[in-house]
């Protein structure tokens, strides 16, 4: 059952990216990479226009749980990113997350909620280096507050 929920989440995310694709910014329409932090995993960013992007993270904490989130972020930058190489860009936006936890002591538990995203990125050609934080407010099955974040990089394809 857990695998089915993960697949539904991933397919929904894939559909959103396909429907909301905008003009390419920075070397190509899709950036993929790795994020390191409390949860470590794979990240992708799809620019929708000059200032907005859909960003996702599929990550895990090796001893605890699998984690997935998606955010719509706004970048504070007047020009297209490829016109200002080497400039630091600040961004923030709302999002949703799902956390799928399974261990021997507590069994299987899912958590769903809303999240925010804030960070800064440095674009060098087709490469993005970033540092971000993400506060999370769990809505189901109980209300809790958590914080994640990390350092990472993405390579823009095509």
Order of alpha helices (4+ residues) and beta strands (2+ residues): alpha-beta-beta-beta-beta-beta-beta-beta-beta
